[in-house]
């Protein structure tokens, strides 16, 4: 009777220890995940060090316990999972985490949380194959949001080296997995962020449907409501990518900058912030100085324009734009364009300069016309190596005019631009840009551990 009593006390004691370790581990992850809810941004460079200090203290408690002799067999898988998860909180791969988690799933193959943690551990070690197998292993036991969103990311990564049809199927499956992850917990901001990234890749790779981009931004908005996701630099980086494409430059800069402040050591947002600031500076200067061409040269370029260059967009021709049929176009000077889409208008201008953008998206050049007004033109989906050069005569139907104006420490600019998503609407020297010059803009999203 006394032996049974001793065994019962021992089991209760072990359970209490594991429960206490579970609570402390949860507190450790909350400290990391909610760091910026409780600390100023100025401590961003100290975040990882502070997390590691707390991790070290908790690990000492785990290491003080011999799993083979002090933990009952029935509880060893759970204990090893907790210990492995403690090791795995670090950004860098830790082989000890992998060892603990591998033992855990061997002892209890139905422990989905351990499979997920092992998957993340493999992922840190760039072992995507085993990471994918681990997440799939977790799903065999339970449909859970962590496995689903991680597999969503992996599918997007795998699509990069596939043929278009295969890539499309993978990306659409990625979206569905992310949607299921969100449905399992609509308050989980990380799942919303992954869904937003999936929509982002779908937009640029499958079909450039504006509705998809709206879904992307809506997902990012939902993600921001969760304090855990709100502290993730990826959210602001990926949102910045969308805003840059939408040419909402001031907000794009702010999002890249905030991502930099959340993780000062992370290079991608720093690079994007710098490239965008330089692009805006160069574009502003190109428009302001009319390509730095002298007045005599400008006058020659403008006077040399022939209305024959209107080509297919001549006044006596009919066109279809979206659902509108039999549309005729009237030539309009650049200084008479209004903000937004100028329906029924066509502009004719000479190229006076172009921007050599690092990623070639968009192809950017400036045009002037007889009014000597200079505007920037941004063309998306124009194949790399193509474009207009100084002196070319460019015809643009129903131009969409946008004013870009901003002043801050990040950038200062004030210029007008015309945006085209389809280069085949352009005429260059009276000739339509051919289908062979069309190439979809490619953009990648990111989700990393910080």
N, C-alpha and C positions, 0 to 999 in steps of 0.2 A: 504493500500500500504506500509505504514511504517512497519507494522508487518511482511509482507512478506519479506521486505528488511532486517529487523533484523534477521529473521530466516535464510535467505540466508547467511548473514555475519557469523552467528554462525556456520553453517555447514561448510563453507569454513575454518573458524578458527579451527574447530575440525579436519578437514582433514589435515590441515597444521601440527597440533600437532601430529597426528598419523604418518604422513609422517616423521616428524622429529624424533619421537621415533623409527620408523622403521629403519632409518639410524643409529641412535645411537646404536640400538640393533645389527645391522649388524657389526658395528665397534667393539662392545664388543666381538662378536663371532670371528671376524677376529683376535682380540687381542689374544684370547685363541688359535685358530686353527693355527695361524701363529707365535706363540710365539717364536719358535726357529729359525724362519727366521729373527727375529729382535732382539733377545737376545742371549747371550752366554749360553752354556750348564751349566755353573756354577750357573745360576739362576734357574735351574730346581726345586730346593726345594722351591723356592719362587713363582713359577708360579701360583699355586692355590690361594695363599693369594692375589696376585696382581689382579687376575681375580675377586675374591670375593670383593675386594675394589671397583673396577669399577662397579661391579654388584650392590653394595649397593647404589652407587651414582645414577645409572639409575633407580633403584627401587623406590627411593624417588620421582622421577618425575612421575612414574606410580601411586604410592600411593596417590599423591596429587590430583589425578583426581577421582571423584566419578562416576563410570561407569553407575550407575542407573539414575543419574540426569544430568550429564554433557555430556554424550555420546549418540548421537541419536541411537535409537534401531537398525537401519540398519547397524551401525558400531560397535556395542558392541561385536559381535563375533570376529571380527578382533582385536579389542583392547584387549580383554581377552586372545586371542591367543598370542599376543605380550607380554603381561604381564606374562602369564604362561611360555612362552619361556625364558623370562628373569630369572624367578625363577629357571628354569630347567637347566640353564647353569652349576650349581654346580654338582660336582661328586656325592654327596649324594642325596638321594631322599628328595624332599621337598613337603610336603602335600599341601602347598599353590599353587604350580605349578599344581598339580593334580586338585585342586578346580577350578582354572581359566580355565584350558583346558577343563575340563568336562562341564563347563558352556558354553564355546565357541562352542563345537560341538553340544550341545543341541540347542543353538540359530541358528546355521547354520550347519546342518549335512553334507553339501557338502564341507565344508572347509577341504580339504585333509591335508593341512599343520598342522592343529590343531590335527587331528587324529594321524598323525605321531608323533607329539610332545608328545601327551598323551600316545602313545604306548611306547616311550622311558622313559617317567616318570614311567609308570607301571613297565617297565623292571628294572629300578633302584630299585624298591621296591620288586623285585623278584616275581612279579605277571606276570608270563609268559603268562598265559591264557588270561588275559585281554589285555596284550600287543599285543598278536597275533591278537585278535579280532579288536583292534584299527588299526593295520597295514592293516588288511584285509578290514576294513571299509574305509580306505583311497583309497585302490585300486578299490573299487566300483565306485569311482568318477573319478579316473584318474590313469593310469599306471604310476607310478613314481619310481625313482631309490631308494629312501630312504626306502619306504615300502618293495620293492622287496628284497633289500639286508638284511634288518632286518629279514624278513620272511625266507630268506635263512639261516641265522644264527640259527633261532629258529628251523627250520626243522632239522638241524644238531644236535641240542641239543636233540630234541625229538627222534632221531634215536638211541641214546645211550642205551635206555631201551627196544628196539624192537627186535623181531626175525630177523634173517639175511635177509630174503626176504623183510620184511617190512622196515628194516633199509636201504637196498639198494635202494628201491623205494624213500624213503625220501631224501636220499643223492643225488640221481640223479636229483630229483626235485629241491633240494637246488642249485645244479650247474646251472640248467636252469634258475632259478630265478636270480641268480647272473649274469649270462650272459646277461639276459634281462636288468638288472640294468646298466651294462656296456654299452650296446648298446644305452641306452637312453642318455648317456653322456660319451663318451669315454675318456674325460679328467678328470673325477672324480676318483681320486686315491683311495678313500675309497672303492668305488665299485670294483675296480680292486683288492684291498687287500682282500675283502670278497670273490671274485671269486677265488683268489689264495688259500684261506683257504678251500673253497669248494672242489677244486681239490685235496688239501692235504688229506682231509678226504676221498674223493673218492678213492684215491690211496691206502690208508691203509685199507679201509673197504670193498670196492667193488672189485677191481682188481689191483694188483701191476704192472700196465702197465707203463713202463718207460716214455712213451709219455705223460701220465697224469702228472707225476712229472715235466716234461719239461714245460707243460702248466702252472703248479703252479708257477714255478720260473719266467716264462715269465710274468705272471700276477703281481707278486711282483715287477718285473722290471718296468712295466708300472705304478704301484702304486707310486713308488719312484719319478717319474717325476712330481707328483703333490705335491706342497709344504705342503699342508694340511696333506696328508698321510705320507709325509716324516718326519713329526714331531710326528708321532704316534709310541710309543714303540712296539705296537703289530706287526707292519710290520717287525721289526728287530727280535723280539722274534720268530715269526712263520717261518721267513726265516732261522733263526738259527736252528730251529727244523729240517728243510729239509736238511740243510747243515751238521748237525750232522749225520743224517741218511745216507747221501751220503759220509760220512767220510771225508768231507772237513773241518777238525777240526779247522784250523786256522781261517777261515772265520766264522765258527759257533761261536767260542769264541768272535770274534770281534762284531758280531751281537748281541749276548747276552749282551755283555758289553755296547754297544751303547744303547740298550733298558734300561739297568740299569741307564745310565746317563740321559736319557730322563725322566725317572720317578724313582727316587731313592727309593721311598717308595713301589714300586711294587715288590712283592716277587718272582713270577715265573721266570723272567730272572736271578735274583740273584741266585736262587736255581740251575737253569740249568747251569749257568756259573761255579758255584762251583763244581757241580757234574761232569761236563765234564772235568774241570781242574784236579780234583782228579783222574778221570778215566784215563786220559792221563798220569798223573804222575805214577800211579800204573802200567799201561801197559808198560810204558817205563822202569820202574824198573824191572818188571818181565822178559822182553825180555833181558835187559842188563845183569841181573844176572842169566839168565837161570833158573828162578824159585827159585833162592837161593839154588839149589841143589849142593852138593859137587861133585867134579870131579869123584870120584869113583862111586857114585850113578848114575851120568850121563852116564858114560861108561857102567855100567851094563844095564841101560835102553836101550841104543843104540845097544849094542851087542846082547841083547835079542830079537831084532826085527827079525821076520821071514817073508820072502817074501810071505809066504802063506797068510799073512795079507792083501796082495793086493786083495785077494778074487775075486770079480766080475770084478775087474780092472786089472787082470793078462794080460800079454802081448799077449796071444793067444785068447783074447776075442774081440768082436766087440761091438761098442756103437753108440748111436745116441745123438748128442748134437745140439739142435736146428734143422736147416735144413741139417746139415751134418750127413750122415749115414755111417755105416761100419767104424767107427773110431777106430783105435787101439792106445793103450797108451804105452808109454815108461817111465819107472821109471826114475825120475830125482832128484838129490840131491838139497836140499834147497839153497845151495850156488851157484847153477847153474841156478836158476830161473831168468827170465828177468822181467822187469817192464811190467805190463799189463797181459793179458791172455796168459798163456803158453799152446797153443793148442798141443794136442797129447802127453802131459806129465801127469804124475801122481806122487804125492809125498807121502812118507810114513814116519811118524814121531811119536815120543812118547810125550805124554802130560807131561809137567814139571811144570805147574802151571795154575791157572785160576783166573779171576777177579770177585769178588762179586759185581756186578753192582746193584745199588739201584733199577733201573727199569727193570733189567734183559734183556735189549735190547741194544746191541746184547749180546749173550752168548760169552764170550771172554776167550780164553785160549792160551797157548804158547806151541809150539812143537819144538823138536830138532831131527836131524837125524845123520847119521854117520859122517857128516861134522862138527858136534857140532854147526852148525849155528842154531840160535834160531829166530823164527818168531812168530808173533802173528796171531791168527786165530779168525775172527769174524763171527759168524753164526747168521743169522736172521731167524725169524719164527720158532724157536725151542721152543717147549712148555715149560712153566715155570716148573722148577723142573727137567728138563732133562738136558743132557749135558755130557761132558767127564770129567773124573777125572784123577789125576796124575797117570801115569803108563799106561794109555790106549794107544793103538796103533791106530792111526788115518790115514785113507787113503783119499786123496783129488784129484779128477780128474781135469785136466785142471785148475790148480790154478791161480787165478788172484792176482798178486803181486802188492802191493802199498807201496810206501815209504812215511812215515809221518815224516816231519822235520819242526820244528818251534822253534823260540826263541823270547820271549817277556815277558813283566811283567805279562801277563796272564798265560802263560805256556811255558815250555821248554821240548821238546821231540825229539827223533830221533830213529825211529824203522820201521821195515818192517812188513807188515801184509798181510794175505790172507783172502779174503772176500767170503762168501757163502750166497746167499739169500735163497737157498733151502737145508735144513738139510738132506733131503732124498738122496742127492748126496754123502753124507759122508758114510764111512765105519768106524765103531768103533769096534776094535778087530776083524776085518774081516767080520763083519756083517753090512748090510745096516740099516741105521736109518729108523725105521718104520713110516708109514703114521700116526699112532696114536700119533707120537711125533711132528707132524707139527701143528703149530698154527700161524695164521697171526699176525704180529706186529701191535699193535694199538697205534695210536698217535692222540692227540687232538689239535685243534687250539684254539686260543683265540681272542676275540675282546671285549675290555673293554673301558670304558670311563676314560680318564685321564685328 
